[in-house]
Amino acid sequence: MKSVLTVSLTALLAGQAFAYDVVLLGGRVMDPETGLDAVRNVAIENGVIAAVSGEPLSGTVRIQASGLVVAPGFIDLHAHGQDVRSNRFQAADGVTTALECEIGTLPVAGFLESRAGNAPIHYGTTAGHLAARVKLLTGADMIDLTSASASSATGLESATKMALSAEQVDRLGVLIEEGVRAGGLGIGIGITYVPGAEHGEIFDVFRTAARLGVPVFTHMRQERYMGGDLLAPLQEVLANAAASGASLHVVHLNSSLAEKARTAMEMIRGARANGVDVTTESYPYTAGSTRLESALFDDYEGDYSQLQWTATGERLDEETFHEYRRQGGWVIIHGRNEETNAWIVAQPDIMVASDGVPFVGQFSHPRSAGTFARVLGHYVRERGDLQLMTALKKMTLDPARRLEQVAPALRRKARVQEGMDADLVLFDPRTILDRATYLKPAQTSAGVAHVLVSGEFVVRDGNLVEGVFPGRAIVSAID
């Protein structure tokens, strides 16, 4: 393949105007790393940004981008919907990279092989602590969250509630390390889903992460196992990070800390100021979602009516709670405060991540399709809670920087600069908004005009492009 420079010199010597593969004309280019916010023309050649210029550029494909923002494609660190259908909704929301970092998978190689050649957007995973436990105790593989059921076939229930011996903890660490060395982007620990994991086991996982030089992504322990205080689980993982030297990413601060979010951010910022490498994220909805058969609902004493069964949209009562729990499936958990939610979204050092779950038919949580457009449309444009450039940084550069020391491919993403990968979203800041709702979640976002992954259109003129799979694996490079 000829380089852009070689081809352009050939054209110039022949007295011809060089035509790039794609040229985006007259868009408002916003690059969070350099702070560029100006009308520019952007040229793409061989999947790479070849020029960002105020001068005229010629292209084989010419896209009129006047009135549109040209931004780096969004990077979602917390996306459980690792399938083509879910990826298409994510792409229509401006996402060009969606990573399964919270729970992770095992074997990592099996997950990567399962996505190769059929991914509209880039993909990747951490090595999963829960999946390693399942492998250790049952011999079964768990390469995606949809396989996480309480059926006897996987033995998930026993694998989550059993305490491990010292020898088993050592073997668990070996399995996790194998996953990281196979391309895992770190270690994913859903502590809340593994009530049998004692504090020493979790600390050992942090030490493994520190030794390998990879981050820990964690859904913290349930507070009912730690005296009922929401801050205690955060103190556990901050202490583990400080004592082990591991990098830490706390998932969905909005979901885990709720009304303690302000104090939690004081703790996180204080730990960071004192040398702990810790980051966090949120999604812009007041309801969460998980599997009803998970350990999260063991001994549930909450309001059943706040639980919504995604398959039908119905709110639960005590009878349907137990019926559907035996069946297993996804549930939406309502009840959080919008004032606190908006405060969290507005914080410049809290990344945006969807926690999007897979689509089952027409059903999911709306965050699976609308997270990024909701931040840009509702919280930036309509409410004015944060500036557009700040929001874009939280969706692009910050998540890339969280992982780029581990995954070098991310150093070429999240920037609209010459030489960077052409993972781009073009959206109308006047109209972008989520359309997915709790009753009708399978709706693509409004205002997203074009999305390119490695220079190839996956969304064009507001429509999803059929049959294109330019997504590639994002993997760790651990010595």
Order of alpha helices (4+ residues) and beta strands (2+ residues): alpha-beta-beta-beta-beta-beta-beta-alpha-beta-alpha-beta-alpha-alpha-alpha-beta-alpha-beta-alpha-beta-alpha-alpha-beta-beta-beta-alpha-beta-alpha-beta-alpha-alpha-alpha-beta-beta-beta-beta
